[in-house]
Every structure is written in structure tokens, then in C-alpha cells.
Amino acid sequence: MLWTIFVVLLVLWLLGFIGFHVLGAYIHILLLIALVVLILQLVGGRRTAV
């Protein structure tokens, strides 16, 4: 699920970077949030639910 969100935000960021300069800042912020969550997920590792 995390990877899906990351890919969607990456695509939206690229579209915003190319075409929509007004929405570009918001998409950059969302991409940065997604990157932080991804890094935290990778550093934390997989935890099994009990």
C-alpha cells in the first residue's frame, strides 16, 4: 500500500512539475511527506501484528 501511494504521488509530482506550476508546490509537499514515510517504513522494518 505504501509503495502504491509513493508511485501515485511520484506521478502526480512529475505531472505538476511539467504542466501545472500552481499545483506543483502542493505536490512537492506531498512527495516529501511520502518520502519521509517511506524512509521511516524502511528504517523501522516490517513488524508483525500480534
C-alpha distance matrix in Angstrom:
0.0 3.8 5.4 5.1 6.4 8.6 10.0 10.7 12.4 14.2 15.6 16.7 18.3 20.1 21.4 22.5 24.1 26.0 27.0 26.4 28.0 28.0 24.2 23.7 24.1 21.4 18.9 20.0 19.5 15.9 15.3 17.1 15.0 11.8 13.9 15.1 11.9 10.9 14.5 14.5 11.6 13.6 16.8 16.1 14.9 13.2 15.0 15.7 16.1 19.8
3.8 0.0 3.8 5.4 5.2 6.2 8.7 10.0 10.6 12.2 14.4 15.4 16.3 18.4 20.1 20.8 22.1 24.4 25.7 24.9 26.1 26.2 22.5 21.6 21.7 19.3 16.8 17.3 16.6 13.3 12.4 13.7 11.8 8.4 10.2 11.4 8.3 7.2 10.8 11.2 8.7 10.6 13.9 13.6 12.9 12.2 14.3 16.0 16.8 20.6
5.4 3.8 0.0 3.8 5.4 4.9 6.1 8.6 9.8 10.3 12.3 14.2 15.0 16.4 18.4 19.7 20.6 22.5 24.1 24.0 25.3 25.9 22.4 21.1 21.7 19.7 16.7 17.1 17.2 14.1 12.3 14.1 13.1 9.4 10.3 12.6 10.3 8.0 11.5 12.9 10.5 11.2 14.8 15.3 14.2 13.8 16.5 18.1 19.4 23.2
5.1 5.4 3.8 0.0 3.8 5.4 5.2 6.2 8.6 9.8 10.7 12.3 14.1 15.4 16.7 18.2 19.7 21.3 22.4 22.2 24.0 24.5 20.8 20.1 21.1 18.8 15.7 17.0 17.3 13.8 12.6 15.2 14.1 10.5 12.4 14.9 12.6 11.0 14.7 15.9 13.7 14.9 18.4 18.6 17.6 16.8 19.1 20.3 21.1 24.8
6.4 5.2 5.4 3.8 0.0 3.8 5.5 5.2 6.1 8.5 10.0 10.5 12.0 14.2 15.4 16.2 17.9 20.0 20.9 20.1 21.6 21.7 17.9 17.3 17.9 15.4 12.6 14.0 13.9 10.2 9.6 12.2 10.8 7.5 10.3 12.4 10.3 9.8 13.5 14.5 13.0 14.8 17.9 18.1 17.9 17.4 19.5 21.0 21.5 25.2
8.6 6.2 4.9 5.4 3.8 0.0 3.8 5.5 5.2 6.1 8.7 9.9 10.3 12.3 14.3 15.1 16.1 18.3 19.8 19.4 20.5 21.1 17.6 16.2 16.8 14.9 11.8 12.2 12.6 9.5 7.6 10.0 9.5 5.9 7.5 10.4 9.2 7.8 11.2 13.1 12.0 13.0 16.1 17.1 16.9 17.2 19.8 21.8 22.9 26.6
10.0 8.7 6.1 5.2 5.5 3.8 0.0 3.8 5.5 5.0 6.2 8.6 9.7 10.6 12.4 14.1 15.1 16.6 18.2 18.4 20.0 21.0 17.6 16.3 17.6 16.1 12.6 13.4 14.7 11.7 9.6 12.6 12.8 9.4 10.6 13.9 13.0 11.1 14.3 16.6 15.2 15.7 19.1 20.2 19.6 19.7 22.5 24.2 25.3 29.1
10.7 10.0 8.6 6.2 5.2 5.5 3.8 0.0 3.8 5.4 5.2 6.2 8.5 10.0 10.7 12.2 14.1 15.5 16.3 16.1 18.1 18.7 15.1 14.5 16.1 14.0 10.7 12.6 13.7 10.5 9.4 12.9 12.8 10.0 12.2 15.2 14.1 13.3 16.6 18.4 17.3 18.4 21.6 22.5 22.1 22.0 24.3 25.9 26.5 30.2
12.4 10.6 9.8 8.6 6.1 5.2 5.5 3.8 0.0 3.8 5.4 5.0 5.9 8.5 9.8 10.2 11.8 14.1 15.1 14.3 15.6 16.1 12.6 11.5 12.6 10.7 7.3 8.9 10.0 6.9 5.8 9.4 9.7 7.4 9.7 12.7 12.3 12.0 15.0 16.9 16.5 17.8 20.5 21.6 21.9 22.2 24.6 26.5 27.2 30.9
14.2 12.2 10.3 9.8 8.5 6.1 5.0 5.4 3.8 0.0 3.8 5.5 5.0 6.2 8.7 9.8 10.3 12.3 14.2 14.3 15.4 16.8 13.7 11.7 13.2 12.4 8.6 9.1 11.2 9.1 6.5 9.9 11.3 8.9 9.7 13.3 13.6 12.4 14.9 17.5 17.2 17.7 20.5 22.1 22.2 22.9 25.7 27.8 28.9 32.7
15.6 14.4 12.3 10.7 10.0 8.7 6.2 5.2 5.4 3.8 0.0 3.8 5.4 5.1 6.2 8.6 9.7 10.7 12.1 12.7 14.7 16.2 13.2 11.8 14.3 13.4 9.7 11.2 13.6 11.5 9.7 13.3 14.6 12.3 13.5 17.0 17.0 15.8 18.6 21.1 20.5 21.0 24.0 25.5 25.3 25.7 28.4 30.2 31.2 34.9
16.7 15.4 14.2 12.3 10.5 9.9 8.6 6.2 5.0 5.5 3.8 0.0 3.8 5.4 5.1 6.0 8.4 9.9 10.4 10.0 12.0 12.9 9.7 8.9 11.4 10.2 6.7 9.2 11.4 9.4 8.7 12.4 13.5 12.0 13.9 16.9 17.1 16.8 19.5 21.6 21.4 22.5 25.2 26.5 26.7 27.1 29.5 31.3 31.9 35.6
18.3 16.3 15.0 14.1 12.0 10.3 9.7 8.5 5.9 5.0 5.4 3.8 0.0 3.8 5.4 5.0 5.9 8.6 10.0 9.5 10.4 11.8 9.0 6.8 9.0 8.8 5.2 6.2 9.3 8.3 6.8 10.1 12.1 11.2 12.2 15.3 16.3 15.9 18.1 20.5 20.9 21.6 24.0 25.7 26.3 27.2 29.7 31.9 32.8 36.5
20.1 18.4 16.4 15.4 14.2 12.3 10.6 10.0 8.5 6.2 5.1 5.4 3.8 0.0 3.8 5.4 4.9 6.2 8.5 9.6 10.8 13.2 11.1 8.7 11.6 12.1 8.8 9.3 12.8 12.1 10.1 13.1 15.5 14.2 14.6 18.0 19.1 18.1 20.2 23.0 23.1 23.4 25.9 27.9 28.2 29.1 31.9 34.0 35.1 38.9
21.4 20.1 18.4 16.7 15.4 14.3 12.4 10.7 9.8 8.7 6.2 5.1 5.4 3.8 0.0 3.8 5.4 5.2 5.9 7.0 9.4 11.6 9.5 8.4 11.9 12.1 9.2 10.9 14.1 13.2 12.2 15.5 17.4 16.3 17.4 20.7 21.4 20.8 23.1 25.7 25.7 26.3 28.9 30.6 30.9 31.5 34.1 36.0 36.8 40.5
22.5 20.8 19.7 18.2 16.2 15.1 14.1 12.2 10.2 9.8 8.6 6.0 5.0 5.4 3.8 0.0 3.8 5.4 5.3 4.5 6.2 8.0 6.1 4.7 8.3 9.0 6.8 8.5 11.6 11.5 11.2 14.0 16.0 15.7 16.9 19.8 20.8 20.9 22.9 25.2 25.7 26.6 28.9 30.6 31.3 32.1 34.5 36.6 37.3 40.9
24.1 22.1 20.6 19.7 17.9 16.1 15.1 14.1 11.8 10.3 9.7 8.4 5.9 4.9 5.4 3.8 0.0 3.8 6.0 6.5 6.5 9.5 8.6 5.7 8.8 10.7 8.5 8.6 12.3 12.9 11.7 13.9 16.7 16.5 16.8 19.7 21.4 21.1 22.6 25.3 26.1 26.5 28.6 30.7 31.4 32.6 35.3 37.6 38.6 42.3
26.0 24.4 22.5 21.3 20.0 18.3 16.6 15.5 14.1 12.3 10.7 9.9 8.6 6.2 5.2 5.4 3.8 0.0 3.8 6.5 7.6 11.0 10.7 8.7 12.2 13.9 11.7 12.3 15.9 16.2 15.0 17.5 20.2 19.6 20.0 23.1 24.6 24.0 25.7 28.5 29.0 29.2 31.6 33.7 34.1 35.1 37.9 40.1 41.1 44.8
27.0 25.7 24.1 22.4 20.9 19.8 18.2 16.3 15.1 14.2 12.1 10.4 10.0 8.5 5.9 5.3 6.0 3.8 0.0 3.8 6.2 9.0 9.1 8.5 12.2 13.5 12.0 13.5 16.7 16.8 16.4 19.1 21.3 21.0 22.0 24.9 26.1 25.9 27.9 30.4 30.8 31.5 33.8 35.6 36.2 37.0 39.5 41.6 42.2 45.9
26.4 24.9 24.0 22.2 20.1 19.4 18.4 16.1 14.3 14.3 12.7 10.0 9.5 9.6 7.0 4.5 6.5 6.5 3.8 0.0 3.8 5.5 5.6 6.0 9.5 10.5 9.8 11.7 14.4 14.8 15.1 17.7 19.5 19.7 21.1 23.6 24.8 25.1 27.2 29.3 29.9 31.0 33.2 34.7 35.6 36.3 38.6 40.7 41.1 44.7
28.0 26.1 25.3 24.0 21.6 20.5 20.0 18.1 15.6 15.4 14.7 12.0 10.4 10.8 9.4 6.2 6.5 7.6 6.2 3.8 0.0 3.8 5.5 4.9 7.5 9.7 9.9 10.7 13.3 14.7 15.0 16.9 19.1 19.9 20.8 23.0 24.7 25.3 26.9 29.0 30.1 31.1 32.9 34.6 35.8 36.9 39.2 41.5 42.0 45.6
28.0 26.2 25.9 24.5 21.7 21.1 21.0 18.7 16.1 16.8 16.2 12.9 11.8 13.2 11.6 8.0 9.5 11.0 9.0 5.5 3.8 0.0 3.8 5.5 6.8 8.2 9.6 11.1 12.7 14.1 15.4 17.1 18.7 19.9 21.4 23.1 24.6 25.7 27.4 29.1 30.3 31.7 33.3 34.8 36.1 37.1 39.0 41.3 41.5 45.0
24.2 22.5 22.4 20.8 17.9 17.6 17.6 15.1 12.6 13.7 13.2 9.7 9.0 11.1 9.5 6.1 8.6 10.7 9.1 5.6 5.5 3.8 0.0 3.8 5.6 5.5 6.3 8.7 10.2 10.8 12.3 14.4 15.7 16.6 18.4 20.3 21.4 22.4 24.4 26.0 27.0 28.5 30.4 31.6 32.9 33.6 35.5 37.7 37.8 41.3
23.7 21.6 21.1 20.1 17.3 16.2 16.3 14.5 11.5 11.7 11.8 8.9 6.8 8.7 8.4 4.7 5.7 8.7 8.5 6.0 4.9 5.5 3.8 0.0 3.8 5.5 5.1 6.1 8.6 9.9 10.3 12.2 14.2 15.1 16.2 18.3 19.9 20.6 22.3 24.2 25.4 26.5 28.3 29.9 31.1 32.2 34.4 36.8 37.3 40.9
24.1 21.7 21.7 21.1 17.9 16.8 17.6 16.1 12.6 13.2 14.3 11.4 9.0 11.6 11.9 8.3 8.8 12.2 12.2 9.5 7.5 6.8 5.6 3.8 0.0 3.8 5.5 5.1 6.3 8.7 9.8 10.6 12.5 14.3 15.3 16.7 18.6 19.9 21.1 22.8 24.4 25.7 27.0 28.6 30.2 31.6 33.5 36.1 36.5 39.9
21.4 19.3 19.7 18.8 15.4 14.9 16.1 14.0 10.7 12.4 13.4 10.2 8.8 12.1 12.1 9.0 10.7 13.9 13.5 10.5 9.7 8.2 5.5 5.5 3.8 0.0 3.8 5.4 5.1 6.3 8.6 9.9 10.7 12.4 14.3 15.5 16.7 18.3 20.1 21.3 22.6 24.4 25.9 27.0 28.6 29.5 31.2 33.6 33.7 37.1
18.9 16.8 16.7 15.7 12.6 11.8 12.6 10.7 7.3 8.6 9.7 6.7 5.2 8.8 9.2 6.8 8.5 11.7 12.0 9.8 9.9 9.6 6.3 5.1 5.5 3.8 0.0 3.8 5.4 5.0 6.1 8.6 9.8 10.4 12.2 14.2 15.2 16.1 18.2 19.9 20.7 22.2 24.1 25.4 26.6 27.5 29.5 31.8 32.2 35.8
20.0 17.3 17.1 17.0 14.0 12.2 13.4 12.6 8.9 9.1 11.2 9.2 6.2 9.3 10.9 8.5 8.6 12.3 13.5 11.7 10.7 11.1 8.7 6.1 5.1 5.4 3.8 0.0 3.8 5.4 5.0 6.2 8.6 9.8 10.4 12.3 14.3 15.1 16.4 18.3 19.8 20.9 22.4 24.1 25.5 26.9 29.1 31.7 32.5 36.0
19.5 16.6 17.2 17.3 13.9 12.6 14.7 13.7 10.0 11.2 13.6 11.4 9.3 12.8 14.1 11.6 12.3 15.9 16.7 14.4 13.3 12.7 10.2 8.6 6.3 5.1 5.4 3.8 0.0 3.8 5.4 5.1 6.3 8.7 9.9 10.7 12.5 14.2 15.4 16.7 18.4 20.0 21.2 22.4 24.3 25.7 27.4 30.1 30.6 34.0
15.9 13.3 14.1 13.8 10.2 9.5 11.7 10.5 6.9 9.1 11.5 9.4 8.3 12.1 13.2 11.5 12.9 16.2 16.8 14.8 14.7 14.1 10.8 9.9 8.7 6.3 5.0 5.4 3.8 0.0 3.8 5.4 5.1 6.2 8.6 9.9 10.6 12.2 14.3 15.4 16.4 18.3 19.9 20.9 22.3 23.3 25.0 27.4 27.8 31.3
15.3 12.4 12.3 12.6 9.6 7.6 9.6 9.4 5.8 6.5 9.7 8.7 6.8 10.1 12.2 11.2 11.7 15.0 16.4 15.1 15.0 15.4 12.3 10.3 9.8 8.6 6.1 5.0 5.4 3.8 0.0 3.8 5.4 5.0 6.1 8.6 9.8 10.3 12.2 14.2 15.1 16.3 18.2 19.7 20.8 22.0 24.3 26.9 27.7 31.3
17.1 13.7 14.1 15.2 12.2 10.0 12.6 12.9 9.4 9.9 13.3 12.4 10.1 13.1 15.5 14.0 13.9 17.5 19.1 17.7 16.9 17.1 14.4 12.2 10.6 9.9 8.6 6.2 5.1 5.4 3.8 0.0 3.8 5.4 5.0 6.2 8.6 9.7 10.5 12.3 14.1 15.3 16.4 18.1 19.8 21.5 23.6 26.6 27.5 31.0
15.0 11.8 13.1 14.1 10.8 9.5 12.8 12.8 9.7 11.3 14.6 13.5 12.1 15.5 17.4 16.0 16.7 20.2 21.3 19.5 19.1 18.7 15.7 14.2 12.5 10.7 9.8 8.6 6.3 5.1 5.4 3.8 0.0 3.8 5.4 5.1 6.2 8.6 10.0 10.6 12.3 14.3 15.4 16.3 18.2 19.5 21.2 24.0 24.6 28.0
11.8 8.4 9.4 10.5 7.5 5.9 9.4 10.0 7.4 8.9 12.3 12.0 11.2 14.2 16.3 15.7 16.5 19.6 21.0 19.7 19.9 19.9 16.6 15.1 14.3 12.4 10.4 9.8 8.7 6.2 5.0 5.4 3.8 0.0 3.8 5.5 5.1 6.0 8.6 9.9 10.4 12.2 14.2 15.1 16.3 17.3 19.4 22.0 22.8 26.4
13.9 10.2 10.3 12.4 10.3 7.5 10.6 12.2 9.7 9.7 13.5 13.9 12.2 14.6 17.4 16.9 16.8 20.0 22.0 21.1 20.8 21.4 18.4 16.2 15.3 14.3 12.2 10.4 9.9 8.6 6.1 5.0 5.4 3.8 0.0 3.8 5.4 5.0 6.1 8.5 9.7 10.4 12.1 13.9 15.2 17.0 19.4 22.4 23.8 27.3
15.1 11.4 12.6 14.9 12.4 10.4 13.9 15.2 12.7 13.3 17.0 16.9 15.3 18.0 20.7 19.8 19.7 23.1 24.9 23.6 23.0 23.1 20.3 18.3 16.7 15.5 14.2 12.3 10.7 9.9 8.6 6.2 5.1 5.5 3.8 0.0 3.8 5.4 5.2 6.1 8.5 9.9 10.5 12.0 14.1 16.1 18.0 21.3 22.5 25.8
11.9 8.3 10.3 12.6 10.3 9.2 13.0 14.1 12.3 13.6 17.0 17.1 16.3 19.1 21.4 20.8 21.4 24.6 26.1 24.8 24.7 24.6 21.4 19.9 18.6 16.7 15.2 14.3 12.5 10.6 9.8 8.6 6.2 5.1 5.4 3.8 0.0 3.8 5.5 5.1 6.1 8.6 9.9 10.3 12.0 13.3 15.1 18.0 19.0 22.4
10.9 7.2 8.0 11.0 9.8 7.8 11.1 13.3 12.0 12.4 15.8 16.8 15.9 18.1 20.8 20.9 21.1 24.0 25.9 25.1 25.3 25.7 22.4 20.6 19.9 18.3 16.1 15.1 14.2 12.2 10.3 9.7 8.6 6.0 5.0 5.4 3.8 0.0 3.8 5.5 5.0 6.2 8.6 9.8 10.5 12.0 14.6 17.5 19.1 22.7
14.5 10.8 11.5 14.7 13.5 11.2 14.3 16.6 15.0 14.9 18.6 19.5 18.1 20.2 23.1 22.9 22.6 25.7 27.9 27.2 26.9 27.4 24.4 22.3 21.1 20.1 18.2 16.4 15.4 14.3 12.2 10.5 10.0 8.6 6.1 5.2 5.5 3.8 0.0 3.8 5.4 5.1 6.0 8.4 9.8 12.4 14.9 18.3 20.3 23.6
14.5 11.2 12.9 15.9 14.5 13.1 16.6 18.4 16.9 17.5 21.1 21.6 20.5 23.0 25.7 25.2 25.3 28.5 30.4 29.3 29.0 29.1 26.0 24.2 22.8 21.3 19.9 18.3 16.7 15.4 14.2 12.3 10.6 9.9 8.5 6.1 5.1 5.5 3.8 0.0 3.8 5.5 5.1 5.8 8.3 10.7 12.5 16.0 17.6 20.8
11.6 8.7 10.5 13.7 13.0 12.0 15.2 17.3 16.5 17.2 20.5 21.4 20.9 23.1 25.7 25.7 26.1 29.0 30.8 29.9 30.1 30.3 27.0 25.4 24.4 22.6 20.7 19.8 18.4 16.4 15.1 14.1 12.3 10.4 9.7 8.5 6.1 5.0 5.4 3.8 0.0 3.8 5.6 5.2 6.0 7.6 9.8 13.1 14.9 18.3
13.6 10.6 11.2 14.9 14.8 13.0 15.7 18.4 17.8 17.7 21.0 22.5 21.6 23.4 26.3 26.6 26.5 29.2 31.5 31.0 31.1 31.7 28.5 26.5 25.7 24.4 22.2 20.9 20.0 18.3 16.3 15.3 14.3 12.2 10.4 9.9 8.6 6.2 5.1 5.5 3.8 0.0 3.8 5.5 5.2 7.9 11.0 14.3 16.8 20.1
16.8 13.9 14.8 18.4 17.9 16.1 19.1 21.6 20.5 20.5 24.0 25.2 24.0 25.9 28.9 28.9 28.6 31.6 33.8 33.2 32.9 33.3 30.4 28.3 27.0 25.9 24.1 22.4 21.2 19.9 18.2 16.4 15.4 14.2 12.1 10.5 9.9 8.6 6.0 5.1 5.6 3.8 0.0 3.8 5.5 9.1 11.3 15.0 17.5 20.4
16.1 13.6 15.3 18.6 18.1 17.1 20.2 22.5 21.6 22.1 25.5 26.5 25.7 27.9 30.6 30.6 30.7 33.7 35.6 34.7 34.6 34.8 31.6 29.9 28.6 27.0 25.4 24.1 22.4 20.9 19.7 18.1 16.3 15.1 13.9 12.0 10.3 9.8 8.4 5.8 5.2 5.5 3.8 0.0 3.8 6.7 8.0 11.8 14.1 16.8
14.9 12.9 14.2 17.6 17.9 16.9 19.6 22.1 21.9 22.2 25.3 26.7 26.3 28.2 30.9 31.3 31.4 34.1 36.2 35.6 35.8 36.1 32.9 31.1 30.2 28.6 26.6 25.5 24.3 22.3 20.8 19.8 18.2 16.3 15.2 14.1 12.0 10.5 9.8 8.3 6.0 5.2 5.5 3.8 0.0 3.8 6.4 9.8 12.8 15.7
13.2 12.2 13.8 16.8 17.4 17.2 19.7 22.0 22.2 22.9 25.7 27.1 27.2 29.1 31.5 32.1 32.6 35.1 37.0 36.3 36.9 37.1 33.6 32.2 31.6 29.5 27.5 26.9 25.7 23.3 22.0 21.5 19.5 17.3 17.0 16.1 13.3 12.0 12.4 10.7 7.6 7.9 9.1 6.7 3.8 0.0 3.8 6.6 9.6 12.7
15.0 14.3 16.5 19.1 19.5 19.8 22.5 24.3 24.6 25.7 28.4 29.5 29.7 31.9 34.1 34.5 35.3 37.9 39.5 38.6 39.2 39.0 35.5 34.4 33.5 31.2 29.5 29.1 27.4 25.0 24.3 23.6 21.2 19.4 19.4 18.0 15.1 14.6 14.9 12.5 9.8 11.0 11.3 8.0 6.4 3.8 0.0 3.8 6.5 9.3
15.7 16.0 18.1 20.3 21.0 21.8 24.2 25.9 26.5 27.8 30.2 31.3 31.9 34.0 36.0 36.6 37.6 40.1 41.6 40.7 41.5 41.3 37.7 36.8 36.1 33.6 31.8 31.7 30.1 27.4 26.9 26.6 24.0 22.0 22.4 21.3 18.0 17.5 18.3 16.0 13.1 14.3 15.0 11.8 9.8 6.6 3.8 0.0 3.8 6.4
16.1 16.8 19.4 21.1 21.5 22.9 25.3 26.5 27.2 28.9 31.2 31.9 32.8 35.1 36.8 37.3 38.6 41.1 42.2 41.1 42.0 41.5 37.8 37.3 36.5 33.7 32.2 32.5 30.6 27.8 27.7 27.5 24.6 22.8 23.8 22.5 19.0 19.1 20.3 17.6 14.9 16.8 17.5 14.1 12.8 9.6 6.5 3.8 0.0 3.8
19.8 20.6 23.2 24.8 25.2 26.6 29.1 30.2 30.9 32.7 34.9 35.6 36.5 38.9 40.5 40.9 42.3 44.8 45.9 44.7 45.6 45.0 41.3 40.9 39.9 37.1 35.8 36.0 34.0 31.3 31.3 31.0 28.0 26.4 27.3 25.8 22.4 22.7 23.6 20.8 18.3 20.1 20.4 16.8 15.7 12.7 9.3 6.4 3.8 0.0
